[in-house]
Amino acid sequence: MRGVWVLVHVLGYVLWLGGGLATMVLGVAAKRFAPDHRLSAYRLTSAIQRVLLGPGAVAVVLSGILLSMPYMKEGTVPGWLMLMMTSGILGALIAMGVTVPTAARMGRLQADPRGDLPEIFSELRTRLVIAGSISGGLGLVALVAGTVLRG
């Protein structure tokens, strides 16, 4: 059964970090788009966050908790595992609590009557960029801790 949870953990990371990278690339590319096309790109970002990134982050945390149980029962949690758990859980909480809801909100935006971006767009985009960067960075720290630092 451990192999299934390792698979879920790895697939979760692929979805979480892959969804974050897809969001980043789409956001950078959309900067040059006209307002209506830019809003369409953020509808796609919303879908990426809700379908890939969010479930991936949840899968990583749940499978990570189950995979760490033997260490918890022994009462000896190595430093690499503590770093992986702490950064992974914090990153996933930011993803689920900030980036996914922000992207979902951006996906519902409509152009204003003049055809421009709505006033809230810039604030939401900044929030998505900052929270996504922090969440993805923490996810990478957890990945490094579980691979390189594990030894």
BELRASUL-V71650 format. One record per backbone hydrogen bond with DSSP energy under -1.0 kcal/mol. NH is the residue of the N-H (numbers start at 1). CO is the residue of the C=O. Records with the same first field share a line. If there is no record, write none. Layout:
NH->CO + CO
//
This chain:
5->1
6->2
7->3
8->4
9->5
10->6
11->7
12->8
13->9
14->10
15->11
16->12
17->13
18->14
19->15
20->16
21->17
22->18
23->19
24->20
25->21
26->22
27->23
28->24
29->25
30->26
32->29
33->30
38->34
39->35
40->36
41->37
42->38
43->39
44->40
45->41
46->42
47->43
48->44
49->45
50->46
51->47
52->48
53->48
54->49
56->52
57->53
58->54
59->55
60->56
61->57
62->58
63->59
64->60
65->61
66->62
67->63
68->64
72->68
73->69
74->70
75->71
76->71
82->78
83->79
84->80
85->81
86->82
87->83
88->84
89->85
90->86
91->87
92->88
93->89
94->90
95->91
96->92
97->93
98->94
99->94
100->95
102->98
103->99
104->100
105->101
106->102
107->103
109->106
112->116
115->112
121->118
124->120
125->121
126->122
127->123
128->124
129->125
130->126
131->127
132->128
133->129
134->130
135->131
136->132
137->133
138->134
139->135
140->136
141->137
142->138
143->139
144->140
145->141
146->142
148->144
149->144
//
